[in-house]
Amino acid sequence: FRTFHPVIIAILFVKAVGFGALAGMLALIFASMGFLSKLLAEAVEEMSMKQVEAVRATGSPFLSVIVMGVMPQVMPRFIGFCAYQLDSNLRNSALVGLVGGGGVGATLFTAFQRFDYDFVFTIVLAIIAAGVLLIVAGVHVKSMSDNRAVIGGPLSLLLASSTELGPSRDDSAQLTVTLPDSARPQTLIEWA
């Protein structure tokens, strides 16, 4: 469904489930799933494997590798993709409603048929205002995710830094970490 425009998918769902918001919602969900899954797969392919290898070196189970090694690298891009798709779905919902998918597009279509252009203008302004609010919220979320890690908190910052696992002076193992703002390495974990 990724290659089809949401209006085409909406026509298929209107035929399958009838007129109304359910058809429009299913059309936007299917169109979004294809788009987001493709972009998420590309983000996972482009991520750095150093962080994943550092988590694996600690002997972490698979789920911990995903949460601490993959998610901190992929989540900021995924949040950006979701914000873009939400904005796109807001605009596409008007088009999907015009073909029978319900929602604001159906209201817009009805107002056009009644020649109620004041109401049409109000609906268009509401769509534009909602789009601007989504953009402002997306910029705010992006600035928050740039200031700190989205998932993993301090541990994901730790794993993003240079990590070294090796023997210490007394033949016990230790985890030595050089944080990005620190000039000298610090031993965080020691075990015998």
ZIFEN-V49216 format. One record per pair of residues at least 12 apart in sequence whose C-alpha atoms are under 7 Angstrom apart, sorted by the first residue. I is the first residue (numbers start at 1). GAP is how many residues later the second one is. D is the distance in whole Angstrom. If there is no record, write none. Layout:
I:GAP:D, I:GAP:D
//
This chain:
1:29:7, 1:30:6, 1:33:6, 2:29:6, 2:32:5, 2:33:6, 6:21:6, 6:22:6, 6:25:6, 6:90:7, 7:88:7, 7:89:5, 9:18:5, 10:13:6, 10:14:6, 10:17:5, 10:86:6, 10:91:6, 11:88:7, 13:14:6, 14:86:6, 14:87:7, 19:81:5, 19:82:6, 20:80:6, 20:81:5, 20:82:4, 21:80:5, 21:81:4, 21:82:6, 23:78:5, 24:72:6, 24:73:7, 24:77:4, 24:78:6, 28:61:7, 32:53:7, 36:45:7, 40:38:6, 43:31:6, 44:30:6, 47:26:6, 51:18:5, 51:108:6, 51:109:6, 52:13:6, 52:17:4, 52:18:7, 54:105:7, 54:109:7, 55:14:6, 68:84:6, 68:88:6, 71:80:7, 72:77:7, 72:78:6, 72:79:5, 72:80:7, 72:84:7, 75:75:7, 76:69:7, 76:74:7, 83:55:6, 87:44:6, 87:47:7, 93:12:6, 108:12:6, 108:15:7, 158:21:7, 161:17:6, 161:18:5, 161:19:6, 162:15:6, 162:16:5, 162:17:7, 163:13:6, 163:14:5, 163:15:7, 164:12:5, 164:13:6, 172:19:6, 172:20:4, 173:17:6, 173:18:6, 173:19:6, 174:13:7, 174:15:6, 174:16:4, 174:17:6, 175:12:6, 175:13:6, 175:14:5, 175:15:7, 176:12:6
//
